[in-house]
Amino acid sequence: MTPPPSSSSEVAVVGAGPVGLTLALWLHELGRDAMVFDARPRARLTDDARVLALSLGTWRQFERLQIAERLPATPIRTIHVSQRGFGRVRLEAHTLGVPLFGAVVRASDLITALLEAAQTRGIAVLDETPVESAEAQSERIALRTPKGAFHARLCARAEGRLPAEAEGVVSHDYGQSALIGWVHAEGLAPESAVERFTPQGPAALLPDHGQWTFVHVLPHGEAGQAAALPDAAYLERLERAFGNRWRLGGIHGRAAYPLVLRWRRRPVAERTVWLGNAAQTLHPVAGQGFNLAARDVGTLVELLREADDPGSAWTLERYARRRAPDRRLTIGLTDGFARGFLPREGLIPLARGAALFALDACLPLKARFAQQMMFGWR
């Protein structure tokens, strides 16, 4: 892509992934000038194998941006949560007064739709343009790239990674890896998602156009062994993880990823805000990482709607304060789920089974839990 004639903009967005592009589109809706920078060549911008479970709140954002209509998506209307033995919850969208809990999309499809929308709106996306340094000044921030210097009033960092050694980062290694791929599930109703807690770690099935994406969490050593199993042997193990409730087959795309928690205590600095995985990287147990990022973007856009200076200390401090409760609660819930369902014996399985039973038996509690998963803290 060719850099725009101007070397300055109101907002510089670093990272042309789902979070950065979503922010750029919202800024365009506000009439704010933005440029997007990414180190990768254009052909690799859509090279993202993730499958994203979008909450209803996130889905509605994409509806307002006219992105949802372009997405090949599978709605989630039923969620099964259980553990081996005692404790299960069944959530139905219609009983909780919503049309769906969310939708499953492939990250590559989402990025493609966002890039097309950015091009249609004339948003500058500079590929092969890594930001080598960013120096905050009193009224702007200076970005150095191989293509020259650029200036903005705010730099939004959405590169999709958070180094453990970065200043102010809290990090925890769960000692687990997630095996991720696709299977067919005979007997599982379409538009149903499954979360199953096992002694080794959680496992999930997400509906994806007639097949299911699986997420199978295991301790590092076991994950390595499972990744090396022949398909038939691994499918038997995966079926056992789900209590042999469904017949699984047609497995493909199996790969393993280590799981960690990392989050910035403060997602802002002078004329800089970090978003998405650059602000927090979560365990996938509740599928909240991208949805938390979408809420971060939504709050930032709301504040920038009225801000004279998008990168002022006052604006960024308001953003940090407003996002703090939802960030703390979502990170805490996800971490609590992950640690609470780490392999343990004794009373822990009974306690979590009782919690699942109570959740299933109490409609107001079930509704509040679903509200948090769909829309975050309010």
N, C-alpha and C positions, 0 to 999 in steps of 0.2 A: 504494500500500500504506500501511497505517496503522502508525506507529511503535509499538513495544511499550510496555507501561506503564512498564517500567524504563528509565532512561537510562544504565545501566551494564551491563557484561558482562565476562567474563574476557578475551575476544578480540574486537577490532573488525577485521573484514575489509573492506578498501577495494577494491571492484571485484567486480561480480557476473558476471564472465566465467568461463570454464571452470576457471581455477586457483583463484580465490577461492571459488567454489561448492564445488569439490572439497574444499578445506580445511575449509570450514564443515561439510560432511557428515562428514568424519573427526572433527572436533571433537565433533560430536553423538554419534558412536559412542563417544568417550571419556567422554561425560558432561560435556564442557566447554561452558559457555554462550558463544555467539557471536552477533554481529549483523553483517550484511552491508550495506555502504553503496554506492550507485552514483549517479552524477550523472544518468544517463539515465532517461527515463520507462520504465515497464514494457514498453510495446509495442516499445521499441527494444533491450531487453536481449538478444533473440535475433537482432538484426540484425548478423550476423557471417558474411561470405561465405567465410571460410577453409575449406579442407579439411584435416583433420588426419590424419597417418599415425601412429596409436598403436602404439608398440612392444608387444611381448608383456608386458613388465613393467607398462606403463601399463594395458593391457587387463585384466590380472589385478587391478589396483587397483579398476577399475570393476566387475569381477565381485564382489569382496568387498563393495563398496558397493551391490550389487544394481542397478547402473546399466546394465551391459552388456546385460542382457536387454531393456532398453527401447530400445536403440539400433539404428537401421537402419545396419548396418555391413557392409563387404565385407572378408573376410579376405585377407591376403597370405600366400601359401604358396610363391611362387617370385619371386626377384629376379634380374633381368638387369642386369649392369653392364658397360659397354663404352666404348671410344673408337673413333674412326675409324681403321681400319687395324689395328694390332697391340695386343692386350690386351683380354681379356674375362673376366668371372667370372659363373658361374651358381650361385646359392644356392638349395637346396631344403630346405624345412623338415624334411621327413621324414628326409633324410640326416643332419641335424644333431640329430635326436632331440627335436624340438619340434613341436607340432601346427600352429603357424603362427608367422610372424615378428611379426605384429601385425594391425591392421585399420585400414581407412580409414573415417572418419566425417566428416560435415559439422559444422562448429562450431555451427551453428544448432540441429541436432538434439541435439547433446550438451548445449548450454545449456538447451534445453527440458526434457530429461530431468533435468538437475540441479536446475532450478527446481522441477519437479514434486516431486522427492524432498525438496527443502528445505521446500516447503509441507506435504507429508505429515508431515514430522518436526517441524513447528512452528518452524522456524528463521526468525528475523526477517530479511527482505530489504527494506531501505528504498530504494525507487527515488526519483529526483528529490531526492536528498540528497547533494550534493557535500560532501566534507570540505574545508573552506576552510583549516584549519590544524590542526596536531597538536603539542601541547606536552608533552614528557616531564617527569614529576615523579618523585619518589623511589620511590613505590609504585604509580603508575598513569600513564596518558597521557590527556590531555584533548583531545577532538576538538570543533572548532567547526563547526557546520553551519547552514544556514538554518532548520532545524527545531529548533535548540537545541543545548545542549552535551551531549556524551556522554563517558563515561569507561570505560576498559578497562585491563587490566593489560598487554596486548600489542596492538600495532597491526600487522596484516599487510597490507602494501601490495601489491595485485595489480591495479593499474589497467590493465595491459597496455601501458604506454608508458614509455620511459626517455629523458628529454631529454638531449641531448649535453652541455648545459652543467651538468648536475647534478654535485655534488661527488663526486670519486672515480670518475668514469666514464671508461673507455677507449673511444675511438670510432675507427672506420675506415670510410671510404666506399669500397666496392669499384668504384665507377664503373660499376655494372651495374643493370639493372632486370629483374624477372621478369614475363613475360607468363603469365597464369594463366587457364584456362578449361576447357571440357569438349569432348571429341571421342569419336567412335566409332572403334575400331581393329580393322579386319578382319584376322583371322589371329592376333591376340594372345590367348593362352589366358586364360580368366577367372582371377581371383585371382593374376595376375602383375603385378609392378611393374617398371618399367624406369628405369634411370639411364644416361644417355648423355653422354659428355664430347666436346665439339666445340671447334674452334678459337675459337669466339665465347663459349663458356660451356656449362655443363651444361644438360641437358634431362631431364625425368622424366615418366613416365606412372604414375598411381596408379589402381587399379581402383575404380570407384564405381558399383555397381548397374547393370552391363551397359554402362557407358560408362567413359571414363577422364578423370580430371583431368590436364591437362598443366601443367607448369611449364617455361618456356622462358626461360633466362637469356641476356641479350644486353647488350653495352655500351649505355649510355644512348641515344646517338644512333641506333643501329640498332634499339633497342627502340621508340623513338618512331616510326620509319619502319614497322616491322613492325606496330605497333598500328594504323596507318592503312591497311594493305593490305586490299583486299577479301578475303572469306573464302576464295575459291578460291585466290588468290595466296598467302595466308598458309599455307593447308594444304599447298601444294607446298613452301614453305620448311620447315615443321615436319616433313614427311615426309623431306626431305633431312637434317635434323638427326638423325633416327633412322636414317639410312643407307638410306632407302627400303625398310625391312624390312616395314612394315605400311601398309596403305591406310587413310588417315585421312579422316573425313568428319563431318558433323553438328556442326560447331563452333558453340559458343555461349558467352556469358558472358565473352568475352575482355577482360582489363583488365591494366594494367601497374602495378608497384609497385617503387620504388627499394629497393636492398639495401644495408644497412649492418651492421656489427658494433658493438654497444655492450654493455658489461658493467661492473657495479660491482665494484671491487676488494674491497670489504667489503659483503656483502648485509645487514648488521645495523648498527643504531645503538641508542641508548638506548631501550629498550622498543619497538623497531621492527625488523621484518624485511621485506625486499623479496623478492617471489616472481615467477616467470614472466618475462614481457617487462619488468616493472619492475625485474628484477635483471639480466637479460641478453637481448639481442635478437640472434639468430644468423642467418647466411646459411642459406637453405633447402636447401643442397646435400645434406645427409644427413638432413633431416627430423627433427632432434633437439631443436628448441626447446621444444615442448610436453612431450616426454618427459623432458627435463632438469628442467623445471618440476615435473612429476609426482613425480620422485625427490626434488626439494627438499621438496615437500609431505610425502612419505612420511617423510623423515628428521625434519622438524619435528614431525610427529605422534608419531613414536616417542619423541622426547625429551620432549614434553609429556605423554606417558602417565604419567610418574613425577614430573613437576615440580610442586612446591608453588606456585611463582610462575611462570606461563608467560612473563613478560616480564623475568625477572631477567637481570642481566648474565652470570651463570654459565651459564644455559640458552642464551642467544643466542650466547655465545662457543663453547660446545660445538657448537652447530649450525653456526656458521661454519667451525670446524675440521673437523668431520666431512664437510661438503659440499665443502671446498676441493679434494680430489683429483679428484672426479668433475667438478666445474665446470671445473677447469683442463684436464683431459684432453678433455672433450667440446667445450669452447670451442676448445681448441687443434686438435683433430682437424677440427672443422668449418671453422675458419679456414684450416687447412692444405689441406684439400680445395679450399676456395674459391680460395685464392691459387695453389695448385698447378695448378689447372685454369683459371686465367685465360688468355686468349689469349696463347700464346707459340709460338715456332718453335724450331728447332734440336734440342738433345738432350732438352728437357723432355718432349715427347710420347713419346720412346723410353723415358725413365726411368719415366714413369707407366704406359706399356704393360707394361714389365717388371714393375712392382709388381703390376698386375692379373693378369698371367700367373702370377706366383709365388703370389699369393693363391688363384687358382683351382686350382693344382697341389698345394697343401699343405692337406690337410683340417684338421689342428690349427690352422693359421693362420687358415683360413676360419672355423672354429668360434669362435676367440677374437675375431675381428672381429665375427661375428654376435652373440656374447655382449655385447660392448660396445654394439652398436646396440640390443639388446633390453633390457638391464638396467643399462647404465652401468658405472662403475668399481666393482669389488668387491675 
